[in-house]
Amino acid sequence: MPESKREVRPIEITYTCDACGQGLMNRAGDMDPQSGDILHRCPICDHEQTFQWRAYPRIEHIGLEEQL
Ligand SMILES: [Zn+2]
């Protein structure tokens, strides 16, 4: 495959706490390599939630012409 280049823009993806609806969940531990579980905690109410194979907040890049 030949090399190709394109311009992209960064997108921040956050997850609002399911418990209080205010805080943005933060990663609170390492990913379990077996299950992919990543513990997160709300900085406002201390609610804990586990996400699999994804962490918040995170930055992804999409093409300039792509929709969110
Ligand atoms: Zn919360």
N, CA, C, O and the ligand as a Tripos MOL2 file, in Angstrom:
@<TRIPOS>MOLECULE
protein
  273   271    69     0     0
PROTEIN
NO_CHARGES

@<TRIPOS>ATOM
      1 N           0.8450   -1.2050    0.0000 N.3       1 MET1
      2 CA          0.0000    0.0000    0.0000 C.3       1 MET1
      3 C           0.8750    1.2480    0.0000 C.2       1 MET1
      4 O           1.7870    1.3530    0.8200 O.2       1 MET1
      5 N           0.6190    2.2000   -0.9040 N.am      2 PRO2
      6 CA          1.3910    3.4370   -0.8860 C.3       2 PRO2
      7 C           0.9750    4.3150    0.2980 C.2       2 PRO2
      8 O          -0.1380    4.2300    0.8160 O.2       2 PRO2
      9 N           1.9040    5.1400    0.6860 N.am      3 GLU3
     10 CA          1.6280    6.0830    1.7680 C.3       3 GLU3
     11 C           0.5870    7.1080    1.3180 C.2       3 GLU3
     12 O           0.5980    7.5400    0.1660 O.2       3 GLU3
     13 N          -0.2990    7.4930    2.2120 N.am      4 SER4
     14 CA         -1.2440    8.5590    1.8800 C.3       4 SER4
     15 C          -1.3720    9.4990    3.0670 C.2       4 SER4
     16 O          -1.1010    9.1180    4.2060 O.2       4 SER4
     17 N          -1.7850   10.7220    2.7940 N.am      5 LYS5
     18 CA         -1.9190   11.7310    3.8490 C.3       5 LYS5
     19 C          -3.2630   12.4200    3.7180 C.2       5 LYS5
     20 O          -3.7730   12.6020    2.6120 O.2       5 LYS5
     21 N          -3.8260   12.7970    4.8310 N.am      6 ARG6
     22 CA         -5.0340   13.6080    4.8220 C.3       6 ARG6
     23 C          -5.0710   14.4040    6.1150 C.2       6 ARG6
     24 O          -4.5140   13.9930    7.1340 O.2       6 ARG6
     25 N          -5.7300   15.5390    6.0550 N.am      7 GLU7
     26 CA         -5.8480   16.3780    7.2280 C.3       7 GLU7
     27 C          -6.9980   15.8700    8.0910 C.2       7 GLU7
     28 O          -8.0530   15.5040    7.5720 O.2       7 GLU7
     29 N          -6.7950   15.8460    9.4060 N.am      8 VAL8
     30 CA         -7.8420   15.3990   10.3200 C.3       8 VAL8
     31 C          -7.9910   16.4060   11.4450 C.2       8 VAL8
     32 O          -7.1440   17.2780   11.6360 O.2       8 VAL8
     33 N          -9.0760   16.2710   12.1830 N.am      9 ARG9
     34 CA         -9.2660   17.1480   13.3480 C.3       9 ARG9
     35 C          -9.4970   16.2880   14.5870 C.2       9 ARG9
     36 O         -10.0890   15.2110   14.5060 O.2       9 ARG9
     37 N          -9.0220   16.7740   15.7380 N.am     10 PRO10
     38 CA         -9.1890   16.0170   16.9800 C.3      10 PRO10
     39 C         -10.5680   16.2220   17.5760 C.2      10 PRO10
     40 O         -11.0950   17.3350   17.5740 O.2      10 PRO10
     41 N         -11.1470   15.1520   18.0830 N.am     11 ILE11
     42 CA        -12.4570   15.1700   18.7270 C.3      11 ILE11
     43 C         -12.3030   14.6220   20.1310 C.2      11 ILE11
     44 O         -11.7450   13.5390   20.3110 O.2      11 ILE11
     45 N         -12.7860   15.3460   21.1300 N.am     12 GLU12
     46 CA        -12.7420   14.8450   22.4870 C.3      12 GLU12
     47 C         -14.0400   14.1140   22.7920 C.2      12 GLU12
     48 O         -15.1300   14.6160   22.5150 O.2      12 GLU12
     49 N         -13.9130   12.9280   23.3630 N.am     13 ILE13
     50 CA        -15.0770   12.1250   23.7180 C.3      13 ILE13
     51 C         -15.1080   11.9700   25.2290 C.2      13 ILE13
     52 O         -14.1720   11.4400   25.8290 O.2      13 ILE13
     53 N         -16.1860   12.4350   25.8340 N.am     14 THR14
     54 CA        -16.3280   12.3450   27.2850 C.3      14 THR14
     55 C         -17.5720   11.5230   27.6120 C.2      14 THR14
     56 O         -18.4090   11.2650   26.7480 O.2      14 THR14
     57 N         -17.6730   11.1190   28.8710 N.am     15 TYR15
     58 CA        -18.8380   10.3530   29.3200 C.3      15 TYR15
     59 C         -19.3630   10.9850   30.5970 C.2      15 TYR15
     60 O         -18.6690   11.0190   31.6130 O.2      15 TYR15
     61 N         -20.5880   11.4820   30.5400 N.am     16 THR16
     62 CA        -21.1870   12.1270   31.7040 C.3      16 THR16
     63 C         -21.6950   11.0780   32.6840 C.2      16 THR16
     64 O         -22.3240   10.0920   32.3000 O.2      16 THR16
     65 N         -21.4070   11.3140   33.9430 N.am     17 CYS17
     66 CA        -21.7700   10.3770   35.0140 C.3      17 CYS17
     67 C         -23.2530    9.9870   34.9510 C.2      17 CYS17
     68 O         -24.1340   10.8440   34.8800 O.2      17 CYS17
     69 N         -23.5050    8.6580   34.9790 N.am     18 ASP18
     70 CA        -24.8870    8.1820   34.9670 C.3      18 ASP18
     71 C         -25.5990    8.4660   36.2810 C.2      18 ASP18
     72 O         -26.8260    8.5540   36.3130 O.2      18 ASP18
     73 N         -24.8450    8.6100   37.3620 N.am     19 ALA19
     74 CA        -25.4470    8.7650   38.6930 C.3      19 ALA19
     75 C         -25.8810   10.2020   38.9700 C.2      19 ALA19
     76 O         -27.0190   10.4410   39.3730 O.2      19 ALA19
     77 N         -24.9770   11.1600   38.7540 N.am     20 CYS20
     78 CA        -25.3090   12.5500   39.1140 C.3      20 CYS20
     79 C         -25.5930   13.4220   37.8920 C.2      20 CYS20
     80 O         -26.1650   14.5040   38.0200 O.2      20 CYS20
     81 N         -25.1980   12.9570   36.7180 N.am     21 GLY21
     82 CA        -25.4640   13.7230   35.5120 C.3      21 GLY21
     83 C         -24.6490   14.9950   35.3940 C.2      21 GLY21
     84 O         -24.9290   15.8330   34.5370 O.2      21 GLY21
     85 N         -23.6440   15.1500   36.2420 N.am     22 GLN22
     86 CA        -22.8470   16.3730   36.2690 C.3      22 GLN22
     87 C         -21.3830   16.1280   35.9280 C.2      22 GLN22
     88 O         -20.8090   16.7830   35.0580 O.2      22 GLN22
     89 N         -20.7940   15.1690   36.6350 N.am     23 GLY23
     90 CA        -19.3610   14.9250   36.4760 C.3      23 GLY23
     91 C         -19.0410   14.2220   35.1700 C.2      23 GLY23
     92 O         -19.8850   13.5440   34.5850 O.2      23 GLY23
     93 N         -17.8090   14.3960   34.7270 N.am     24 LEU24
     94 CA        -17.3090   13.6700   33.5700 C.3      24 LEU24
     95 C         -16.4250   12.5460   34.0760 C.2      24 LEU24
     96 O         -15.4630   12.7730   34.8100 O.2      24 LEU24
     97 N         -16.7660   11.3330   33.6730 N.am     25 MET25
     98 CA        -16.0570   10.1640   34.1770 C.3      25 MET25
     99 C         -14.5770   10.2240   33.8130 C.2      25 MET25
    100 O         -14.2020   10.5820   32.6970 O.2      25 MET25
    101 N         -13.7510    9.8620   34.7910 N.am     26 ASN26
    102 CA        -12.3050    9.8120   34.5930 C.3      26 ASN26
    103 C         -11.7930    8.4050   34.8340 C.2      26 ASN26
    104 O         -12.2850    7.6780   35.6970 O.2      26 ASN26
    105 N         -10.8160    8.0520   34.0660 N.am     27 ARG27
    106 CA        -10.1760    6.7610   34.2410 C.3      27 ARG27
    107 C          -9.5670    6.6660   35.6360 C.2      27 ARG27
    108 O          -8.8980    7.5960   36.0870 O.2      27 ARG27
    109 N          -9.7960    5.5450   36.3230 N.am     28 ALA28
    110 CA         -9.3220    5.4070   37.7010 C.3      28 ALA28
    111 C          -8.4390    4.1770   37.8790 C.2      28 ALA28
    112 O          -8.1160    3.8140   39.0110 O.2      28 ALA28
    113 N          -8.0470    3.5370   36.8010 N.am     29 GLY29
    114 CA         -7.2110    2.3520   36.9430 C.3      29 GLY29
    115 C          -6.7530    1.8590   35.5930 C.2      29 GLY29
    116 O          -7.1370    2.3890   34.5500 O.2      29 GLY29
    117 N          -5.9280    0.8370   35.6310 N.am     30 ASP30
    118 CA         -5.4180    0.2600   34.3850 C.3      30 ASP30
    119 C          -6.4280   -0.7090   33.7880 C.2      30 ASP30
    120 O          -7.2940   -1.2270   34.4930 O.2      30 ASP30
    121 N          -6.3160   -0.9470   32.5080 N.am     31 MET31
    122 CA         -7.2020   -1.8950   31.8470 C.3      31 MET31
    123 C          -6.8210   -3.3220   32.2410 C.2      31 MET31
    124 O          -5.6440   -3.6820   32.2540 O.2      31 MET31
    125 N          -7.8380   -4.1260   32.5620 N.am     32 ASP32
    126 CA         -7.6160   -5.5460   32.7840 C.3      32 ASP32
    127 C          -7.3490   -6.1970   31.4310 C.2      32 ASP32
    128 O          -8.2220   -6.1740   30.5630 O.2      32 ASP32
    129 N          -6.1530   -6.7830   31.2270 N.am     33 PRO33
    130 CA         -5.8040   -7.3050   29.9050 C.3      33 PRO33
    131 C          -6.6740   -8.4890   29.4780 C.2      33 PRO33
    132 O          -6.7610   -8.7950   28.2890 O.2      33 PRO33
    133 N          -7.3140   -9.1540   30.4360 N.am     34 GLN34
    134 CA         -8.1650  -10.2920   30.1050 C.3      34 GLN34
    135 C          -9.5410   -9.8420   29.6380 C.2      34 GLN34
    136 O         -10.0190  -10.2490   28.5800 O.2      34 GLN34
    137 N         -10.1660   -8.9970   30.4430 N.am     35 SER35
    138 CA        -11.5570   -8.6140   30.1780 C.3      35 SER35
    139 C         -11.6780   -7.2910   29.4180 C.2      35 SER35
    140 O         -12.7150   -7.0020   28.8220 O.2      35 SER35
    141 N         -10.6060   -6.4910   29.4470 N.am     36 GLY36
    142 CA        -10.6860   -5.1680   28.8360 C.3      36 GLY36
    143 C         -11.3640   -4.1440   29.7200 C.2      36 GLY36
    144 O         -11.5850   -3.0070   29.3010 O.2      36 GLY36
    145 N         -11.6980   -4.5380   30.9480 N.am     37 ASP37
    146 CA        -12.3860   -3.6220   31.8580 C.3      37 ASP37
    147 C         -11.4790   -2.4730   32.2940 C.2      37 ASP37
    148 O         -10.3190   -2.6870   32.6450 O.2      37 ASP37
    149 N         -12.0140   -1.2620   32.2690 N.am     38 ILE38
    150 CA        -11.2900   -0.0910   32.7620 C.3      38 ILE38
    151 C         -12.2060    0.6300   33.7530 C.2      38 ILE38
    152 O         -13.2990    1.0780   33.4060 O.2      38 ILE38
    153 N         -11.7260    0.7270   34.9960 N.am     39 LEU39
    154 CA        -12.5180    1.3870   36.0380 C.3      39 LEU39
    155 C         -12.4730    2.8980   35.8610 C.2      39 LEU39
    156 O         -11.4210    3.4810   35.5990 O.2      39 LEU39
    157 N         -13.6470    3.5200   36.0110 N.am     40 HIS40
    158 CA        -13.7450    4.9860   35.9570 C.3      40 HIS40
    159 C         -14.4590    5.4850   37.2000 C.2      40 HIS40
    160 O         -15.2200    4.7580   37.8390 O.2      40 HIS40
    161 N         -14.1980    6.7400   37.5270 N.am     41 ARG41
    162 CA        -14.8400    7.3230   38.7110 C.3      41 ARG41
    163 C         -15.2650    8.7490   38.3980 C.2      41 ARG41
    164 O         -14.5900    9.4840   37.6760 O.2      41 ARG41
    165 N         -16.4190    9.1140   38.9720 N.am     42 CYS42
    166 CA        -16.9100   10.4890   38.8230 C.3      42 CYS42
    167 C         -16.2290   11.3850   39.8430 C.2      42 CYS42
    168 O         -16.2130   11.0440   41.0260 O.2      42 CYS42
    169 N         -15.6700   12.5110   39.4370 N.am     43 PRO43
    170 CA        -14.9840   13.4010   40.3760 C.3      43 PRO43
    171 C         -15.9420   14.1570   41.2820 C.2      43 PRO43
    172 O         -15.5120   14.7470   42.2730 O.2      43 PRO43
    173 N         -17.2140   14.1520   40.9690 N.am     44 ILE44
    174 CA        -18.1760   14.8960   41.7890 C.3      44 ILE44
    175 C         -18.8350   13.9960   42.8360 C.2      44 ILE44
    176 O         -18.8680   14.3460   44.0160 O.2      44 ILE44
    177 N         -19.3550   12.8460   42.4190 N.am     45 CYS45
    178 CA        -20.1000   12.0040   43.3640 C.3      45 CYS45
    179 C         -19.4170   10.6750   43.6700 C.2      45 CYS45
    180 O         -19.9570    9.8660   44.4240 O.2      45 CYS45
    181 N         -18.2380   10.4380   43.0970 N.am     46 ASP46
    182 CA        -17.4700    9.2180   43.3450 C.3      46 ASP46
    183 C         -18.1340    7.9490   42.8080 C.2      46 ASP46
    184 O         -17.7220    6.8420   43.1520 O.2      46 ASP46
    185 N         -19.1520    8.1040   41.9740 N.am     47 HIS47
    186 CA        -19.7550    6.9330   41.3390 C.3      47 HIS47
    187 C         -18.7070    6.2160   40.4940 C.2      47 HIS47
    188 O         -17.9410    6.8520   39.7700 O.2      47 HIS47
    189 N         -18.6800    4.9010   40.5900 N.am     48 GLU48
    190 CA        -17.7130    4.1190   39.8160 C.3      48 GLU48
    191 C         -18.4330    3.3490   38.7160 C.2      48 GLU48
    192 O         -19.5320    2.8320   38.9130 O.2      48 GLU48
    193 N         -17.7980    3.2850   37.5730 N.am     49 GLN49
    194 CA        -18.3700    2.5590   36.4460 C.3      49 GLN49
    195 C         -17.2360    1.9590   35.6330 C.2      49 GLN49
    196 O         -16.1770    2.5680   35.4820 O.2      49 GLN49
    197 N         -17.4630    0.7740   35.1150 N.am     50 THR50
    198 CA        -16.4510    0.0930   34.3180 C.3      50 THR50
    199 C         -16.8410    0.1170   32.8470 C.2      50 THR50
    200 O         -17.9740   -0.1990   32.4830 O.2      50 THR50
    201 N         -15.8950    0.4910   32.0210 N.am     51 PHE51
    202 CA        -16.1080    0.4500   30.5640 C.3      51 PHE51
    203 C         -15.1540   -0.5850   29.9820 C.2      51 PHE51
    204 O         -14.0400   -0.7600   30.4760 O.2      51 PHE51
    205 N         -15.5880   -1.2570   28.9470 N.am     52 GLN52
    206 CA        -14.7420   -2.2780   28.3360 C.3      52 GLN52
    207 C         -14.0920   -1.7600   27.0680 C.2      52 GLN52
    208 O         -14.7590   -1.3010   26.1410 O.2      52 GLN52
    209 N         -12.7500   -1.8480   27.0560 N.am     53 TRP53
    210 CA        -11.9330   -1.5190   25.8910 C.3      53 TRP53
    211 C         -12.0290   -0.0550   25.4820 C.2      53 TRP53
    212 O         -11.6250    0.3070   24.3770 O.2      53 TRP53
    213 N         -12.5580    0.7880   26.3600 N.am     54 ARG54
    214 CA        -12.5690    2.2000   26.0260 C.3      54 ARG54
    215 C         -12.4410    3.0240   27.3020 C.2      54 ARG54
    216 O         -12.9250    2.6400   28.3660 O.2      54 ARG54
    217 N         -11.7770    4.1660   27.1630 N.am     55 ALA55
    218 CA        -11.5240    5.0280   28.3050 C.3      55 ALA55
    219 C         -12.0290    6.4260   28.0100 C.2      55 ALA55
    220 O         -12.1060    6.8510   26.8570 O.2      55 ALA55
    221 N         -12.3740    7.1340   29.0790 N.am     56 TYR56
    222 CA        -12.8280    8.5260   28.9640 C.3      56 TYR56
    223 C         -12.0210    9.3920   29.9040 C.2      56 TYR56
    224 O         -11.6260    8.8930   30.9580 O.2      56 TYR56
    225 N         -11.7430   10.6590   29.6050 N.am     57 PRO57
    226 CA        -11.9770   11.2140   28.2640 C.3      57 PRO57
    227 C         -10.9250   10.6960   27.2910 C.2      57 PRO57
    228 O          -9.8630   10.2390   27.7130 O.2      57 PRO57
    229 N         -11.2070   10.7610   26.0200 N.am     58 ARG58
    230 CA        -10.2110   10.3560   25.0320 C.3      58 ARG58
    231 C         -10.3300   11.2500   23.8010 C.2      58 ARG58
    232 O         -11.3530   11.8930   23.5660 O.2      58 ARG58
    233 N          -9.2700   11.2650   23.0410 N.am     59 ILE59
    234 CA         -9.2200   12.0570   21.8240 C.3      59 ILE59
    235 C          -9.1600   11.1060   20.6280 C.2      59 ILE59
    236 O          -8.3280   10.1990   20.5780 O.2      59 ILE59
    237 N         -10.0420   11.3280   19.6830 N.am     60 GLU60
    238 CA         -9.9570   10.5820   18.4250 C.3      60 GLU60
    239 C          -9.8390   11.5870   17.3030 C.2      60 GLU60
    240 O         -10.1500   12.7650   17.4790 O.2      60 GLU60
    241 N          -9.3980   11.1310   16.1690 N.am     61 HIS61
    242 CA         -9.2580   12.0200   15.0150 C.3      61 HIS61
    243 C         -10.1840   11.5800   13.9080 C.2      61 HIS61
    244 O         -10.2810   10.3910   13.6030 O.2      61 HIS61
    245 N         -10.8700   12.5430   13.3020 N.am     62 ILE62
    246 CA        -11.7490   12.2350   12.1730 C.3      62 ILE62
    247 C         -11.3900   13.1570   11.0200 C.2      62 ILE62
    248 O         -10.7900   14.2130   11.2180 O.2      62 ILE62
    249 N         -11.7620   12.7490    9.8200 N.am     63 GLY63
    250 CA        -11.5080   13.5690    8.6490 C.3      63 GLY63
    251 C         -12.2900   14.8710    8.7260 C.2      63 GLY63
    252 O         -13.3420   14.9360    9.3620 O.2      63 GLY63
    253 N         -11.7720   15.9060    8.0760 N.am     64 LEU64
    254 CA        -12.4130   17.2270    8.1340 C.3      64 LEU64
    255 C         -13.8350   17.1810    7.6110 C.2      64 LEU64
    256 O         -14.6880   17.9470    8.0600 O.2      64 LEU64
    257 N         -14.0980   16.2950    6.6690 N.am     65 GLU65
    258 CA        -15.4150   16.2390    6.0480 C.3      65 GLU65
    259 C         -16.3680   15.3040    6.7960 C.2      65 GLU65
    260 O         -17.5550   15.2490    6.4770 O.2      65 GLU65
    261 N         -15.8590   14.5740    7.7830 N.am     66 GLU66
    262 CA        -16.7030   13.6220    8.4910 C.3      66 GLU66
    263 C         -17.5560   14.3370    9.5440 C.2      66 GLU66
    264 O         -17.1490   15.3360   10.1350 O.2      66 GLU66
    265 N         -18.7600   13.7800    9.7520 N.am     67 GLN67
    266 CA        -19.6670   14.3100   10.7640 C.3      67 GLN67
    267 C         -19.3610   13.6770   12.1140 C.2      67 GLN67
    268 O         -18.8160   12.5750   12.1780 O.2      67 GLN67
    269 N         -19.7070   14.3650   13.1790 N.am     68 LEU68
    270 CA        -19.5320   13.8150   14.5320 C.3      68 LEU68
    271 C         -20.5410   12.6840   14.7530 C.2      68 LEU68
    272 O         -20.5670   12.0810   15.8260 O.2      68 LEU68
    273 ZN        -21.3750   11.6090   39.3980 Zn       69 ZN69
@<TRIPOS>BOND
     1     1     2 1
     2     2     3 1
     3     3     4 2
     4     3     5 am
     5     5     6 1
     6     6     7 1
     7     7     8 2
     8     7     9 am
     9     9    10 1
    10    10    11 1
    11    11    12 2
    12    11    13 am
    13    13    14 1
    14    14    15 1
    15    15    16 2
    16    15    17 am
    17    17    18 1
    18    18    19 1
    19    19    20 2
    20    19    21 am
    21    21    22 1
    22    22    23 1
    23    23    24 2
    24    23    25 am
    25    25    26 1
    26    26    27 1
    27    27    28 2
    28    27    29 am
    29    29    30 1
    30    30    31 1
    31    31    32 2
    32    31    33 am
    33    33    34 1
    34    34    35 1
    35    35    36 2
    36    35    37 am
    37    37    38 1
    38    38    39 1
    39    39    40 2
    40    39    41 am
    41    41    42 1
    42    42    43 1
    43    43    44 2
    44    43    45 am
    45    45    46 1
    46    46    47 1
    47    47    48 2
    48    47    49 am
    49    49    50 1
    50    50    51 1
    51    51    52 2
    52    51    53 am
    53    53    54 1
    54    54    55 1
    55    55    56 2
    56    55    57 am
    57    57    58 1
    58    58    59 1
    59    59    60 2
    60    59    61 am
    61    61    62 1
    62    62    63 1
    63    63    64 2
    64    63    65 am
    65    65    66 1
    66    66    67 1
    67    67    68 2
    68    67    69 am
    69    69    70 1
    70    70    71 1
    71    71    72 2
    72    71    73 am
    73    73    74 1
    74    74    75 1
    75    75    76 2
    76    75    77 am
    77    77    78 1
    78    78    79 1
    79    79    80 2
    80    79    81 am
    81    81    82 1
    82    82    83 1
    83    83    84 2
    84    83    85 am
    85    85    86 1
    86    86    87 1
    87    87    88 2
    88    87    89 am
    89    89    90 1
    90    90    91 1
    91    91    92 2
    92    91    93 am
    93    93    94 1
    94    94    95 1
    95    95    96 2
    96    95    97 am
    97    97    98 1
    98    98    99 1
    99    99   100 2
   100    99   101 am
   101   101   102 1
   102   102   103 1
   103   103   104 2
   104   103   105 am
   105   105   106 1
   106   106   107 1
   107   107   108 2
   108   107   109 am
   109   109   110 1
   110   110   111 1
   111   111   112 2
   112   111   113 am
   113   113   114 1
   114   114   115 1
   115   115   116 2
   116   115   117 am
   117   117   118 1
   118   118   119 1
   119   119   120 2
   120   119   121 am
   121   121   122 1
   122   122   123 1
   123   123   124 2
   124   123   125 am
   125   125   126 1
   126   126   127 1
   127   127   128 2
   128   127   129 am
   129   129   130 1
   130   130   131 1
   131   131   132 2
   132   131   133 am
   133   133   134 1
   134   134   135 1
   135   135   136 2
   136   135   137 am
   137   137   138 1
   138   138   139 1
   139   139   140 2
   140   139   141 am
   141   141   142 1
   142   142   143 1
   143   143   144 2
   144   143   145 am
   145   145   146 1
   146   146   147 1
   147   147   148 2
   148   147   149 am
   149   149   150 1
   150   150   151 1
   151   151   152 2
   152   151   153 am
   153   153   154 1
   154   154   155 1
   155   155   156 2
   156   155   157 am
   157   157   158 1
   158   158   159 1
   159   159   160 2
   160   159   161 am
   161   161   162 1
   162   162   163 1
   163   163   164 2
   164   163   165 am
   165   165   166 1
   166   166   167 1
   167   167   168 2
   168   167   169 am
   169   169   170 1
   170   170   171 1
   171   171   172 2
   172   171   173 am
   173   173   174 1
   174   174   175 1
   175   175   176 2
   176   175   177 am
   177   177   178 1
   178   178   179 1
   179   179   180 2
   180   179   181 am
   181   181   182 1
   182   182   183 1
   183   183   184 2
   184   183   185 am
   185   185   186 1
   186   186   187 1
   187   187   188 2
   188   187   189 am
   189   189   190 1
   190   190   191 1
   191   191   192 2
   192   191   193 am
   193   193   194 1
   194   194   195 1
   195   195   196 2
   196   195   197 am
   197   197   198 1
   198   198   199 1
   199   199   200 2
   200   199   201 am
   201   201   202 1
   202   202   203 1
   203   203   204 2
   204   203   205 am
   205   205   206 1
   206   206   207 1
   207   207   208 2
   208   207   209 am
   209   209   210 1
   210   210   211 1
   211   211   212 2
   212   211   213 am
   213   213   214 1
   214   214   215 1
   215   215   216 2
   216   215   217 am
   217   217   218 1
   218   218   219 1
   219   219   220 2
   220   219   221 am
   221   221   222 1
   222   222   223 1
   223   223   224 2
   224   223   225 am
   225   225   226 1
   226   226   227 1
   227   227   228 2
   228   227   229 am
   229   229   230 1
   230   230   231 1
   231   231   232 2
   232   231   233 am
   233   233   234 1
   234   234   235 1
   235   235   236 2
   236   235   237 am
   237   237   238 1
   238   238   239 1
   239   239   240 2
   240   239   241 am
   241   241   242 1
   242   242   243 1
   243   243   244 2
   244   243   245 am
   245   245   246 1
   246   246   247 1
   247   247   248 2
   248   247   249 am
   249   249   250 1
   250   250   251 1
   251   251   252 2
   252   251   253 am
   253   253   254 1
   254   254   255 1
   255   255   256 2
   256   255   257 am
   257   257   258 1
   258   258   259 1
   259   259   260 2
   260   259   261 am
   261   261   262 1
   262   262   263 1
   263   263   264 2
   264   263   265 am
   265   265   266 1
   266   266   267 1
   267   267   268 2
   268   267   269 am
   269   269   270 1
   270   270   271 1
   271   271   272 2
@<TRIPOS>SUBSTRUCTURE
     1 MET1         2 RESIDUE 1 A MET
     2 PRO2         6 RESIDUE 1 A PRO
     3 GLU3        10 RESIDUE 1 A GLU
     4 SER4        14 RESIDUE 1 A SER
     5 LYS5        18 RESIDUE 1 A LYS
     6 ARG6        22 RESIDUE 1 A ARG
     7 GLU7        26 RESIDUE 1 A GLU
     8 VAL8        30 RESIDUE 1 A VAL
     9 ARG9        34 RESIDUE 1 A ARG
    10 PRO10       38 RESIDUE 1 A PRO
    11 ILE11       42 RESIDUE 1 A ILE
    12 GLU12       46 RESIDUE 1 A GLU
    13 ILE13       50 RESIDUE 1 A ILE
    14 THR14       54 RESIDUE 1 A THR
    15 TYR15       58 RESIDUE 1 A TYR
    16 THR16       62 RESIDUE 1 A THR
    17 CYS17       66 RESIDUE 1 A CYS
    18 ASP18       70 RESIDUE 1 A ASP
    19 ALA19       74 RESIDUE 1 A ALA
    20 CYS20       78 RESIDUE 1 A CYS
    21 GLY21       82 RESIDUE 1 A GLY
    22 GLN22       86 RESIDUE 1 A GLN
    23 GLY23       90 RESIDUE 1 A GLY
    24 LEU24       94 RESIDUE 1 A LEU
    25 MET25       98 RESIDUE 1 A MET
    26 ASN26      102 RESIDUE 1 A ASN
    27 ARG27      106 RESIDUE 1 A ARG
    28 ALA28      110 RESIDUE 1 A ALA
    29 GLY29      114 RESIDUE 1 A GLY
    30 ASP30      118 RESIDUE 1 A ASP
    31 MET31      122 RESIDUE 1 A MET
    32 ASP32      126 RESIDUE 1 A ASP
    33 PRO33      130 RESIDUE 1 A PRO
    34 GLN34      134 RESIDUE 1 A GLN
    35 SER35      138 RESIDUE 1 A SER
    36 GLY36      142 RESIDUE 1 A GLY
    37 ASP37      146 RESIDUE 1 A ASP
    38 ILE38      150 RESIDUE 1 A ILE
    39 LEU39      154 RESIDUE 1 A LEU
    40 HIS40      158 RESIDUE 1 A HIS
    41 ARG41      162 RESIDUE 1 A ARG
    42 CYS42      166 RESIDUE 1 A CYS
    43 PRO43      170 RESIDUE 1 A PRO
    44 ILE44      174 RESIDUE 1 A ILE
    45 CYS45      178 RESIDUE 1 A CYS
    46 ASP46      182 RESIDUE 1 A ASP
    47 HIS47      186 RESIDUE 1 A HIS
    48 GLU48      190 RESIDUE 1 A GLU
    49 GLN49      194 RESIDUE 1 A GLN
    50 THR50      198 RESIDUE 1 A THR
    51 PHE51      202 RESIDUE 1 A PHE
    52 GLN52      206 RESIDUE 1 A GLN
    53 TRP53      210 RESIDUE 1 A TRP
    54 ARG54      214 RESIDUE 1 A ARG
    55 ALA55      218 RESIDUE 1 A ALA
    56 TYR56      222 RESIDUE 1 A TYR
    57 PRO57      226 RESIDUE 1 A PRO
    58 ARG58      230 RESIDUE 1 A ARG
    59 ILE59      234 RESIDUE 1 A ILE
    60 GLU60      238 RESIDUE 1 A GLU
    61 HIS61      242 RESIDUE 1 A HIS
    62 ILE62      246 RESIDUE 1 A ILE
    63 GLY63      250 RESIDUE 1 A GLY
    64 LEU64      254 RESIDUE 1 A LEU
    65 GLU65      258 RESIDUE 1 A GLU
    66 GLU66      262 RESIDUE 1 A GLU
    67 GLN67      266 RESIDUE 1 A GLN
    68 LEU68      270 RESIDUE 1 A LEU
    69 ZN69       273 GROUP 0 **** ****
